[in-house]
Amino acid sequence: MTPRGRRPVGSDTRAAILASARDLFAEVGYERASIRGIARRAGVDAALVHHYFGTKDELLAAAVDVPVDIGAVAEAAFEDRARAGEVLIRSVLAIWEVPEFRSRFLGLVRAAVTHPGAASMLREAIVRGPLRDVTRRIDLPAAQLRAELAATHIIGLMMGRHVLQIEPLASATPDELARAIGPALQRYLTEPDLVV
């Protein structure tokens, strides 16, 4: 039976709810994750979930707030323009190896497939962060399209690797993936003759 009311003093109820939401959104997606299921997993009453986060949409937004400095990742990638694609994909792969980050983004990606609000959140998260920061550093025609090509390539990689778990992609090492994908991203980011 789910405990009722407040958690014991000293426990972080809000953090427990967020962790449960991230896990459940990542496992089953937005539509199948319920407030009751999230509450049960966190060991709290569903009323506490509503108290802290309001609606399920608001809980999703809080659960996928990602504490990564995307600007720093983009800046590091363009320090050596001749290696921008490889450095960018290595940075992204390193971030995705962190379970908490991966759980947050997988929850949003899965939710985006079936929920327009989640799709909007994912689109906004990409446009507001990575695309803006990468686009500013591309000094070639069609900079925004180039950044979008790189972003969709990376999103496709993460879908295949972590959501669909296609083999041998899912078990490839980050080094193998960086060597294979880096040249494609390099072309998007720095190739003057890219046809767009």
C-alpha positions as CSV (number, residue, x, y, z in Angstrom):
1,M,0.0,0.0,0.0
2,T,1.3,3.5,-0.9
3,P,2.2,5.6,2.2
4,R,-0.2,8.5,2.6
5,G,0.7,12.2,3.3
6,R,4.2,13.5,3.8
7,R,7.4,11.5,3.6
8,P,9.6,11.2,6.7
9,V,11.5,14.4,7.8
10,G,14.8,14.7,6.0
11,S,13.7,13.0,2.8
12,D,13.5,15.0,-0.4
13,T,10.0,14.3,-1.6
14,R,10.2,16.6,-4.6
15,A,13.5,14.9,-5.8
16,A,12.0,11.5,-5.3
17,I,9.0,12.4,-7.4
18,L,11.2,13.8,-10.1
19,A,13.4,10.7,-10.2
20,S,10.3,8.5,-10.4
21,A,8.8,10.6,-13.2
22,R,12.1,10.5,-15.2
23,D,12.3,6.7,-14.8
24,L,8.7,6.1,-15.7
25,F,8.6,8.5,-18.6
26,A,11.8,6.9,-20.0
27,E,10.5,3.4,-19.5
28,V,6.9,3.7,-20.8
29,G,6.6,7.2,-22.4
30,Y,4.3,10.0,-21.4
31,E,1.0,8.5,-22.4
32,R,1.4,5.3,-20.3
33,A,3.0,7.0,-17.3
34,S,0.4,8.0,-14.8
35,I,0.5,10.3,-11.8
36,R,-0.5,7.4,-9.6
37,G,2.3,5.2,-11.0
38,I,4.8,7.9,-10.5
39,A,3.6,8.5,-6.9
40,R,3.7,4.8,-6.2
41,R,7.2,4.5,-7.4
42,A,8.2,7.5,-5.3
43,G,6.5,6.1,-2.2
44,V,4.1,9.0,-1.9
45,D,0.4,9.8,-2.3
46,A,-0.6,11.1,-5.8
47,A,-1.9,14.3,-4.1
48,L,1.7,15.2,-3.3
49,V,2.7,14.9,-6.9
50,H,-0.1,17.4,-7.8
51,H,1.0,19.6,-4.9
52,Y,4.6,19.9,-6.1
53,F,4.1,19.9,-9.8
54,G,0.4,20.5,-10.7
55,T,-0.4,18.7,-14.0
56,K,1.4,15.8,-15.7
57,D,2.6,18.2,-18.4
58,E,4.2,20.4,-15.7
59,L,5.8,17.4,-14.2
60,L,7.2,16.3,-17.5
61,A,8.7,19.8,-18.0
62,A,10.3,19.7,-14.6
63,A,11.6,16.1,-15.2
64,V,13.4,16.9,-18.4
65,D,15.1,20.1,-17.2
66,V,18.6,19.2,-18.2
67,P,21.6,20.8,-16.3
68,V,24.1,20.8,-19.1
69,D,25.9,23.8,-20.5
70,I,25.2,23.3,-24.2
71,G,26.9,26.5,-25.0
72,A,30.2,25.2,-23.5
73,V,29.8,21.9,-25.5
74,A,29.3,23.9,-28.8
75,E,32.2,26.2,-27.9
76,A,34.6,23.3,-27.3
77,A,33.5,21.6,-30.5
78,F,34.5,24.7,-32.6
79,E,37.8,25.4,-30.9
80,D,39.4,23.3,-33.6
81,R,37.2,23.6,-36.7
82,A,39.0,20.8,-38.4
83,R,37.7,18.4,-35.7
84,A,34.4,20.0,-34.9
85,G,32.2,17.1,-35.9
86,E,34.2,14.5,-34.0
87,V,34.5,16.7,-30.8
88,L,30.8,17.4,-30.9
89,I,29.7,13.8,-31.2
90,R,32.2,12.7,-28.5
91,S,30.8,15.4,-26.2
92,V,27.2,14.4,-26.9
93,L,28.0,10.7,-26.4
94,A,29.8,11.5,-23.1
95,I,26.7,13.4,-21.8
96,W,24.4,10.5,-22.9
97,E,26.5,8.1,-20.9
98,V,25.4,9.8,-17.7
99,P,22.3,7.8,-16.6
100,E,20.4,10.8,-15.1
101,F,20.8,12.8,-18.3
102,R,19.9,9.9,-20.5
103,S,16.8,9.1,-18.4
104,R,15.6,12.7,-18.6
105,F,16.0,13.0,-22.4
106,L,14.7,9.5,-23.1
107,G,11.5,10.4,-21.2
108,L,11.1,13.5,-23.3
109,V,11.9,11.7,-26.6
110,R,9.4,8.9,-25.9
111,A,6.8,11.4,-24.8
112,A,7.3,13.5,-27.9
113,V,6.3,10.6,-30.2
114,T,2.7,10.6,-28.8
115,H,2.1,13.9,-27.0
116,P,2.1,17.2,-28.9
117,G,3.0,19.1,-25.7
118,A,6.1,17.0,-25.2
119,A,7.0,17.3,-28.9
120,S,6.8,21.1,-28.5
121,M,9.0,20.9,-25.3
122,L,11.6,18.8,-27.1
123,R,11.6,21.1,-30.2
124,E,11.9,24.1,-27.9
125,A,14.7,22.4,-25.9
126,I,16.7,21.7,-29.1
127,V,16.0,25.1,-30.7
128,R,16.7,27.1,-27.5
129,G,19.9,25.2,-26.7
130,P,22.0,23.2,-29.0
131,L,20.7,24.6,-32.3
132,R,21.2,28.2,-31.3
133,D,24.7,27.6,-29.9
134,V,25.9,25.5,-32.8
135,T,24.3,27.8,-35.5
136,R,26.1,30.9,-34.0
137,R,29.5,29.2,-34.6
138,I,28.9,28.1,-38.2
139,D,30.2,30.9,-40.5
140,L,28.8,29.4,-43.7
141,P,25.6,29.8,-45.7
142,A,22.5,28.0,-44.4
143,A,24.0,27.9,-40.9
144,Q,20.7,27.0,-39.2
145,L,19.9,24.2,-41.6
146,R,23.5,22.8,-41.1
147,A,22.9,22.8,-37.3
148,E,19.5,21.1,-37.8
149,L,21.1,18.4,-40.0
150,A,23.7,17.7,-37.3
151,A,21.0,17.7,-34.5
152,T,18.7,15.3,-36.4
153,H,21.6,13.0,-37.1
154,I,22.4,13.0,-33.4
155,I,18.8,12.5,-32.4
156,G,18.5,9.6,-34.8
157,L,21.6,8.0,-33.3
158,M,20.2,8.3,-29.8
159,M,16.8,6.9,-30.9
160,G,18.5,3.9,-32.5
161,R,21.0,3.3,-29.7
162,H,18.9,3.9,-26.6
163,V,15.2,3.7,-27.6
164,L,15.1,1.1,-30.3
165,Q,18.3,-0.5,-29.1
166,I,19.3,-1.6,-32.6
167,E,22.4,-3.9,-32.6
168,P,25.3,-3.5,-33.1
169,L,24.6,0.2,-32.8
170,A,23.4,-0.1,-29.2
171,S,26.5,-1.9,-28.0
172,A,29.1,0.0,-30.1
173,T,31.6,1.9,-28.0
174,P,31.4,5.7,-27.9
175,D,34.8,5.7,-29.6
176,E,33.6,3.6,-32.5
177,L,30.5,5.8,-32.9
178,A,32.6,9.0,-32.8
179,R,34.9,7.7,-35.6
180,A,31.9,6.7,-37.7
181,I,29.7,9.7,-37.2
182,G,32.2,12.5,-36.7
183,P,32.9,12.9,-40.5
184,A,29.2,13.3,-41.3
185,L,28.8,16.0,-38.7
186,Q,32.0,17.6,-39.8
187,R,30.5,17.9,-43.3
188,Y,27.4,19.5,-42.0
189,L,29.3,22.0,-39.8
190,T,32.2,23.0,-42.0
191,E,32.0,21.8,-45.6
192,P,31.7,24.9,-47.8
193,D,30.3,23.0,-50.7
194,L,27.4,21.3,-48.8
195,V,24.4,21.5,-51.2
196,V,21.5,23.1,-49.4
